């Protein structure tokens, strides 16, 4: 008997699966003009040819992105007036289907309470689908899990793909070129940089790429592409459905032609030559610019917020590995640099290139200073001890510091030690030269010799702070 019941289940399950097809993405938009912003939003302009009758008509467009912002749609054509716009998309999912069967009868496959290995098919009324389905089975309310649901029919208002409907009024029957414009999510871009340094670590070649990701679920074929770099103000859009990203494969760049760059408002606009195919779930890279010889400077730095506290034990400080350069033609650059990820490579002794660190880069205009943090130094260590703490008044103290630096490398290392203070402060005594980069910082620029015996190089100073 149990075998018969299980056989029935296996025969029914394929029928259940057929009622829950996977929503298919839009087949693709052809020949559109795309303007993609850093923020993950894109402006789409496209033209579709439709024959319209004289007078009122409804025009239904398919191949519409599911991430379209319905409030942003614009449509126009010569001899045509638009009186209404409707965007419809109720995807076929378990929740949307069950929501439409609340109060209606359906069939459910349930565990057999008399046999743990068997299943039973029962008629049930769906009472609620809020947080999970609740059924009325006979005279009992069922709150447990069901193995499957069998719906007698597919609800009329669910769709496998979104549609856009225009209510139009036309002066005459004619073939119209309807211009559509709308904003959508799921298209974004960012810059990726590769800086390959030479053996000295003071110069190298930089390649800048625009990485475009399409997670909208909609393909764009033969699109004309513009990229806007900058933080354009935008407001969140509720219920903007974002399709789940697929596994992404980076595609090759488009030839040797670089995008044309120009200023746009207070932002920068890149126009990519030719046309681009952006398949759904893909990532594509386009070359922005190449700088064959960029001058950089390396720096080790360690920053400490001193405060006005008395310390009874020493403090170990991390030492950051930094790379600095200025975005000017004199240092081999002079191009707008959109925000993105900078990867730095350096040659090993056998000539192979290794990743020396990566850091996020903010939007940097021409003349801007770039400071990259590539990690923590392995061989250079800093440890400080408070040698004096005297309270001079209710809100005034004098503190003495001894900062020890160990350099485990074979050559001297440049190191910037920075201590941060708030309030009014002045250095009473110091055994090394120092600077005040700003009102709240004290800096020592050191050239630390090797310390093979493990004995630190010390910096001593005393400061008086009024807060």
C-alpha positions in Angstrom: 0.0 0.0 0.0 2.8 2.4 0.8 4.4 1.8 -2.5 1.2 2.7 -4.3 1.0 6.0 -2.4 4.6 6.9 -3.2 4.0 6.1 -6.9 1.1 8.5 -6.9 3.3 11.2 -5.4 6.0 10.8 -8.1 3.3 11.1 -10.8 1.9 14.3 -9.3 5.1 16.2 -8.6 5.9 16.9 -12.3 2.5 18.4 -12.6 3.1 20.6 -9.6 6.4 21.8 -11.0 4.7 22.8 -14.3 2.5 25.3 -12.4 5.5 27.1 -11.0 7.7 28.0 -14.1 10.8 30.1 -13.5 10.1 33.7 -14.5 12.0 34.4 -17.7 13.9 37.7 -18.1 13.1 40.1 -20.9 14.4 38.8 -24.2 16.4 42.0 -24.7 16.2 45.6 -25.7 17.8 46.4 -29.1 19.5 49.6 -30.2 19.0 51.6 -27.0 21.0 54.5 -25.7 22.2 53.8 -22.2 23.6 56.3 -19.7 24.9 54.4 -16.7 25.6 56.1 -13.3 27.9 55.1 -10.5 24.9 54.8 -8.3 23.5 51.7 -9.9 20.9 53.5 -11.9 20.7 54.0 -15.7 18.8 56.2 -18.1 17.5 54.3 -21.1 16.3 55.9 -24.4 15.0 53.7 -27.2 12.8 53.9 -30.2 10.1 51.3 -31.2 8.1 51.3 -34.4 4.4 50.6 -34.1 1.4 51.0 -36.5 -1.3 52.9 -34.7 -5.0 53.4 -35.7 -6.7 56.8 -35.8 -8.1 57.8 -32.4 -7.6 56.1 -29.1 -5.4 53.0 -28.8 -3.6 50.9 -26.3 0.0 50.0 -27.2 1.5 47.1 -25.2 5.3 46.8 -25.1 7.2 43.7 -24.0 10.9 43.2 -23.6 10.8 45.7 -20.7 13.3 45.6 -17.9 11.8 44.3 -14.6 13.9 46.9 -12.7 12.3 49.8 -14.6 11.1 52.7 -12.4 7.5 53.2 -13.5 7.4 56.8 -12.4 10.1 57.8 -14.7 8.6 56.6 -18.1 8.4 59.2 -20.9 6.9 58.4 -24.3 6.4 60.6 -27.4 5.9 60.3 -31.1 4.8 62.7 -33.9 1.0 62.8 -34.3 0.5 60.9 -31.1 -0.6 62.1 -27.6 -0.1 59.9 -24.5 -3.0 60.0 -22.0 -1.9 57.2 -19.7 1.0 54.9 -18.9 0.7 51.6 -17.1 3.5 49.3 -16.0 2.6 45.8 -15.1 4.6 43.0 -13.6 3.5 40.4 -11.1 6.2 37.7 -11.4 5.3 34.0 -11.1 6.6 33.0 -7.7 5.3 30.8 -4.9 4.1 33.8 -2.9 2.4 35.7 -5.7 0.5 32.5 -6.7 -0.6 31.6 -3.2 -1.6 35.2 -2.4 -4.1 35.0 -5.2 -5.6 31.7 -3.9 -6.4 33.1 -0.4 -10.0 32.1 0.3 -10.0 29.6 -2.6 -9.7 25.8 -2.7 -6.6 24.0 -3.9 -5.0 20.6 -3.5 -2.1 20.0 -1.1 0.3 17.0 -0.7 0.7 16.4 3.1 2.5 13.8 5.2 0.3 10.9 6.1 -0.3 11.0 9.9 -0.8 7.3 9.9 2.4 6.4 8.1 5.7 8.4 8.3 6.8 7.2 4.9 3.6 7.9 3.0 2.0 11.0 1.6 -1.7 12.0 1.0 -3.4 14.3 -1.4 -6.1 16.5 0.2 -8.4 19.3 -0.8 -7.9 22.5 1.3 -8.9 26.1 1.5 -6.1 28.6 1.9 -7.0 30.9 4.8 -3.9 33.1 4.8 -0.5 33.4 3.2 0.9 36.0 5.6 4.2 34.6 6.8 3.4 31.2 5.4 0.3 29.4 4.2 -2.5 28.4 6.7 -5.1 25.9 5.4 -8.5 24.7 6.4 -8.5 20.9 5.8 -11.9 19.6 6.5 -12.9 21.0 9.8 -9.3 21.5 11.0 -6.8 24.4 10.6 -3.5 23.1 9.2 -0.4 25.1 10.1 2.3 22.6 9.2 4.5 22.2 6.1 3.1 20.9 2.8 5.2 19.0 0.3 3.6 20.7 -2.7 0.5 22.6 -3.8 -1.6 21.9 -6.9 -3.5 24.9 -8.3 -6.4 24.4 -10.6 -5.3 27.2 -12.9 -2.8 30.0 -13.3 -4.2 33.4 -12.1 -4.8 35.8 -15.0 -2.7 38.7 -13.5 0.6 37.0 -13.0 3.2 37.4 -15.8 6.4 35.8 -16.9 7.7 39.2 -18.1 6.9 42.9 -17.5 4.8 44.9 -19.9 4.4 48.6 -20.5 1.1 49.9 -21.8 0.5 53.3 -23.4 -2.9 54.8 -23.8 -2.7 57.0 -26.9 -4.7 59.3 -29.1 -3.6 59.5 -32.7 -4.4 62.0 -35.4 -4.4 59.4 -38.2 -3.6 55.8 -38.8 0.1 55.6 -39.4 3.4 53.9 -38.5 4.9 55.7 -35.6 8.4 55.8 -34.2 7.7 55.9 -30.5 10.5 57.3 -28.3 10.7 55.7 -24.9 12.8 57.0 -22.0 13.0 55.6 -18.5 15.2 55.1 -15.5 16.0 51.6 -14.3 18.1 49.7 -11.7 20.5 46.8 -12.1 23.0 48.6 -14.3 26.1 50.1 -12.7 29.7 50.8 -13.3 32.9 51.6 -11.4 36.5 52.2 -12.3 39.2 49.6 -11.8 42.8 50.5 -11.8 46.0 48.5 -12.2 49.3 50.2 -11.2 52.4 48.2 -12.1 55.4 49.6 -10.3 59.0 49.1 -11.3 61.7 47.6 -9.1 62.4 51.0 -7.4 58.8 51.4 -6.4 58.8 55.0 -7.4 57.2 54.9 -10.9 55.1 52.6 -12.9 52.4 52.2 -15.6 48.7 52.6 -14.8 45.7 51.2 -16.7 42.2 52.5 -15.9 39.1 50.4 -16.8 35.4 51.0 -16.6 33.7 47.8 -15.2 30.1 47.6 -16.2 27.8 45.1 -14.5 24.3 44.2 -15.7 22.3 42.5 -12.9 18.9 43.8 -14.2 17.9 40.5 -15.8 17.5 42.2 -19.1 19.9 42.1 -22.0 20.8 45.1 -24.1 21.9 44.4 -27.7 23.7 47.0 -29.9 23.4 49.7 -27.2 25.1 53.1 -27.4 26.8 53.6 -24.1 27.6 56.6 -21.9 29.1 56.5 -18.4 28.6 59.3 -15.8 31.3 59.6 -13.1 30.3 61.4 -9.9 27.8 61.4 -7.1 24.6 62.4 -8.7 21.8 63.1 -6.2 19.0 60.5 -6.3 16.1 59.5 -4.2 15.3 55.9 -3.3 12.5 54.2 -5.3 10.3 51.8 -3.4 9.3 48.5 -4.9 12.0 48.7 -7.5 12.6 45.0 -8.2 16.2 44.0 -8.5 16.9 40.8 -10.3 19.3 38.4 -8.6 22.7 38.5 -10.2 24.0 35.5 -12.1 27.5 34.2 -12.1 29.5 36.9 -14.0 32.2 36.5 -16.6 34.3 39.6 -17.6 34.3 40.2 -21.3 37.1 41.6 -23.3 37.4 45.3 -23.9 36.2 46.8 -27.2 39.2 47.3 -29.4 41.7 50.0 -28.8 39.4 53.0 -28.9 39.0 54.8 -25.6 35.8 56.5 -24.6 35.5 60.2 -25.2 35.6 62.1 -21.9 33.9 65.5 -21.3 32.6 67.6 -18.4 28.9 67.3 -17.7 27.4 69.6 -15.1 29.8 69.1 -12.2 30.5 65.5 -13.2 32.3 63.7 -16.0 30.8 61.9 -19.0 32.4 59.1 -21.0 31.0 58.2 -24.4 32.0 54.7 -25.5 32.6 54.4 -29.2 30.6 52.0 -31.3 27.9 49.8 -29.9 27.9 47.4 -26.9 26.1 44.2 -26.1 25.4 43.8 -22.4 23.9 40.4 -21.8 21.9 39.7 -18.6 24.1 38.8 -15.7 27.4 39.8 -17.4 30.3 42.1 -16.6 32.1 44.0 -19.3 35.3 46.1 -19.1 36.1 49.1 -21.3 39.4 50.9 -21.3 39.2 54.5 -19.9 42.9 55.6 -20.3 46.5 54.4 -20.0 49.3 56.2 -18.3 52.7 54.6 -19.2 54.9 56.4 -16.7 53.4 57.6 -13.4 55.5 59.0 -10.6 54.6 57.8 -7.1 56.1 58.0 -3.6 55.9 55.3 -0.9 55.5 56.1 2.7 55.3 54.2 6.0 53.1 56.0 8.5 51.8 55.4 12.0 49.1 57.6 13.6 48.2 57.8 17.3 45.4 59.6 19.0 47.2 60.7 22.2 44.3 62.1 24.2 44.9 63.2 27.8 44.9 59.9 29.7 47.5 58.4 31.9 48.9 55.1 30.6 50.5 52.5 32.8 51.8 50.2 30.0 53.3 50.6 26.6 51.2 50.7 23.4 52.0 49.0 20.1 51.1 50.9 17.0 50.4 49.6 13.5 52.5 50.9 10.6 50.6 51.5 7.4 52.1 51.0 4.0 51.0 54.0 1.8 51.4 55.0 -1.8 50.9 58.7 -2.7 50.8 60.6 -6.1 49.2 63.7 -7.5 46.9 63.5 -10.5 48.8 65.9 -12.7 50.4 65.7 -16.2 53.8 66.4 -14.5 53.5 63.1 -12.6 52.3 61.2 -15.7 48.5 61.5 -15.2 46.2 64.5 -15.6 43.0 62.6 -16.3 39.8 62.6 -14.2 39.9 59.5 -12.1 36.4 58.1 -11.2 36.1 56.3 -7.9 37.0 52.6 -7.9 39.5 50.0 -6.8 43.2 50.5 -7.3 45.4 47.3 -7.4 49.1 47.8 -7.1 51.6 45.2 -8.5 55.3 44.9 -8.0 58.0 42.6 -9.5 59.5 39.9 -7.3 63.2 39.0 -7.6 62.4 36.6 -10.5 60.6 39.3 -12.4 57.1 37.9 -11.8 54.4 40.5 -10.8 52.8 40.1 -7.4 49.9 41.9 -5.8 51.4 44.5 -3.4 48.0 45.7 -2.1 44.7 47.3 -3.1 42.8 50.2 -1.9 39.6 52.1 -2.8 40.0 55.3 -4.6 37.5 58.2 -4.3 36.6 60.4 -7.3 39.7 62.4 -7.9 39.8 65.4 -10.3 42.9 66.7 -12.1 45.3 68.2 -9.5 43.9 66.0 -6.7 46.1 64.1 -4.3 45.7 60.3 -4.0 46.7 58.5 -0.9 46.4 54.7 -1.0 46.7 52.4 2.0 48.1 49.1 0.9 48.3 47.2 4.2 50.5 46.9 7.3 54.3 46.8 7.3 55.8 43.5 8.4 59.3 44.5 9.4 58.8 48.0 10.8 57.2 48.2 14.3 56.4 51.1 16.6 55.8 51.0 20.4 55.3 53.9 22.7 55.6 54.5 26.4 54.3 57.4 28.5 57.2 58.6 30.5 55.5 61.5 32.3 52.0 62.6 33.2 51.5 65.7 35.3 48.2 67.5 35.9 48.9 71.2 35.8 45.3 72.3 36.4 41.7 71.3 36.2 41.9 71.1 32.4 45.6 71.1 31.7 48.2 68.3 31.7 51.9 67.7 30.7 52.8 64.4 29.1 56.1 62.9 28.1 56.4 60.2 25.4 59.1 57.8 24.3 58.4 56.2 20.9 60.6 53.3 19.8 60.9 52.2 16.2 62.4 48.9 15.0 63.4 48.4 11.4 64.0 44.8 10.5 64.8 45.4 6.9 68.3 45.7 5.5 68.0 49.3 4.4 66.7 52.6 5.9 62.9 53.1 5.9 61.1 56.5 5.7 58.4 56.7 8.5 56.0 59.4 9.4 54.9 59.4 13.0 51.8 61.5 13.6 50.2 62.2 17.0 46.7 63.8 17.2 45.7 66.3 19.9 42.5 68.2 20.6 42.3 71.5 22.4 45.3 73.9 22.8 48.7 72.2 22.9 52.4 73.0 22.5 55.5 70.9 22.4 57.7 71.7 25.4 60.7 69.6 24.4 61.6 67.2 21.5 64.8 65.4 20.5 63.8 65.2 16.8 62.5 67.8 14.3 58.8 68.0 14.0 56.1 69.8 12.0 52.4 70.7 12.7 50.6 69.6 9.5 47.4 71.0 10.9 46.0 72.4 14.2 45.4 69.0 15.7 48.5 67.0 14.5 52.2 66.7 15.4 54.4 64.9 12.9 57.9 63.5 12.9 59.4 62.6 9.5 62.0 59.9 10.2 64.6 58.0 8.2 64.9 54.9 10.3 68.2 53.0 9.9 68.2 49.2 10.1 68.1 47.8 13.7 69.6 44.3 13.3 70.3 44.1 17.0 66.7 44.7 17.9 67.4 47.9 19.7 64.8 50.6 18.8 65.5 54.1 17.5 63.7 56.4 20.0 61.8 59.7 19.6 61.3 61.6 22.8 59.1 64.6 23.3 57.0 66.4 26.0 53.7 68.2 25.2 51.5 70.4 27.3 47.7 70.2 26.5 44.9 72.4 27.7 41.4 71.1 26.9 
